[in-house]
């Protein structure tokens, strides 16, 4: 019995997962699509750009990471290398309310690098969406929104 896209033994879900995997692979295959930030770095910079100064405790809670992971992530952002120069993408300061605690914020360079990364992503997405009609793009967006909502349900 034929299922899915007609591939031998594949279900519709198998074909869908394979298609998504191939799309992700193709997105990462081209030099212009390589990210300048890791997922964790981008997530933390985005959080700080939206939330301003945050305590390390609050950041760990938002990102669901432990102290060791937080330390490694912060170190990678404080010692970020661009064109052979070390530029801190975050600023770590003593918390004025509790001198035993640290607060972190995004630096001007952090904002710039995050903006560049988001711009690169927009260009990659635009390139893969160009062949689609407006109707197809609207349909795809509707599907993506439903998938995100389902993924966020606990």
N, C-alpha and C positions, 0 to 999 in steps of 0.2 A: 504494500500500500504506500502510495506517495504521500509525503507530508511536507509542510513548510514550503521551501522554494523548489522542491523537486529533487534536492540532493538526496542521495541514497542514505536512508536512515536518520536524517536530520529532522528535528522538530522545528516548528516556527521559532521557538525560543532559542534553539541552538543556532539557527541561521542569524537571528537578531544579534546574539552575543558575538558571533563570529564577525558580523558586519561592523558592530561597534568597535571590536578589537582591531579590525583592519583599518578603520577610520583613525583611531588613536595612533596606530603604528605609522600610518601615512603622515599624520600631522607632525610626528616626531622625527620623520625621516629626512626632512629638508633642513639645510643649514640655517635658513632664516627662521625656522620654527623652534630652534633650541632656546630653552628658557635661560634667562640670566639669573633667576632666583629659583631656589628649591620651593616645593609646595609649602613647607613649614615656614620658610623665610617670608614668602609672599603672604601667607595667612597672617603671620604676626604683624607685618608692616601694614596690611590692610586694617587689621584690628586697631592698631595704634593710630592710623591716619583718621579713622572714624571716631575713636574713643578718646583721643588725647593721651595725657599721662595716665599710666596704669601701674598699680603695684604688681610685683612679680606674682603674688598670690592670686590676684584677679586674672592675670594673663594665663597662669597655669590652669585655673578653673575654666576659663573660656575655651582654651585649646585642648583641655583634657589630657594634659601631659604631666609627667612627674618632674621632680627637681633636677634630676640628671639631664633629662631631655631639654628642660628649660635652659639649663646652663650651657649645653652644647649649641642650642639654637641662638641664644644671646651672643655667645662667643663668635659664632659664624657671622652675625650681623655687625658686631663691634669691630671685627677684623676683616670685613669684606674687602676683596681686592678687585680693583677695576683698572685696567691698563697698567698693571704692575704697581699701582698705588693703593695703599691701605686707606679706605675711607669708611668711617663708622656710619652705618645706616640707622642706628639707634643711639640714644643718649641715656645713660644710666646715672641717676642722681639719688642722693639720700632723701628719704621721705621726711619732709619738714615736720609732720605730725608725730612720726615715730622714727627716731634716728637709727633704729636697728634695722629698718626696712629700706628697700630700694624701690624706686619708681622708674619706669622707662617711658620714653617717648620716641617718636620717629624724628630723625634729623632731616635737615633740608636735602641732603644727599639721598637719604632714604626715600623721601617723597619723589625725588627726581627718578631714582632707579625704579620705584614701584610704578610711576607713570609710564616710563619707557616700557616696562614689562607688559602693562595693560595695553599699551598702544600696539606692541608687537602681536599680542594675542588677537586684538581686533583685526589687524591686517591678515593674520592666518585664517580667522573665521570668515572674514569677508571673501577671501580667495576661495574657500570651499563652498560658500553660499552663492557665489556669483552665478553658477549654472542653474540655480533654482529660480522659478517664477515667484512673484510676490505671494501668490496663493500658497505655493509649496512652502515658502518661508514662514508664512503665518501658521500653516498647519504644523510644521515642525516645531515652531515656538510653543504652540498649544500643547503638543505632546511632551516637550521638554519640561514645561511648567507642571504638567500632571505627574511626570516621573519624579521631579524634585519634591513635589508635595508628598508623594508616596514614600520616597526615601526618608523624608523628615519625620514621618509618623513613627511613633515608638511602639 
